[in-house]
């Protein structure tokens, strides 16, 4: 089994920055895709950014140029650097991991991000 533990959420003012971290442990061999999703109140959980084991990245349009996903394979950790935060970024952010595009995601417990206007 794989366990994911997120940290780094909190309260920040509009325009501020936060860095989320997600540490993977357990049976992590073969984990190729790691990413961040977010779920705002009353909305579905949506993909924010994703990174593969060889560093290929994907970002949803609303965060391009503001968020950066990175991965330290030696530390089994994925990061999400969030700059220029906006109130519309308010959500619970979840770390996710999977081995192939056809697998279901393994989820972390989530971390709250709140942006004050």
Secondary structure by P-SEA (a helix, b strand, c coil): cbbbbbcbbbbbcccbbbbbbbbbccccccccccbbbbbcccccccccccccccccccccccccccbbbbbcccccbbbbbbcccccccccbbbbbbbcccccccccccbbbbbbcc
